[in-house]
């Protein structure tokens, strides 16, 4: 969950390999957030599908 404040004027570019990167030395700041979103989306999906499961405890 640790992120750094991105500098003003940051730009992202899509490389030839399809990976999004910073256009310079700026931090895009999405790496940690993307992992959090995946965890939360997984929980939401299980709840919406009504899949039986044990107790789920998430600690950030």
Residue pairs with C-beta under 8 A, 6 or more apart in sequence:
1 32
1 36
1 60
2 32
3 27
3 29
3 32
3 33
4 27
4 29
5 29
6 26
6 27
6 28
6 29
7 26
7 27
9 26
10 22
10 23
10 26
10 27
10 28
11 22
11 23
11 24
11 26
12 20
12 21
12 22
12 23
12 28
13 20
13 21
13 22
13 23
14 20
14 21
15 21
20 28
21 28
22 28
36 60
39 58
43 56
43 58
46 53
46 56
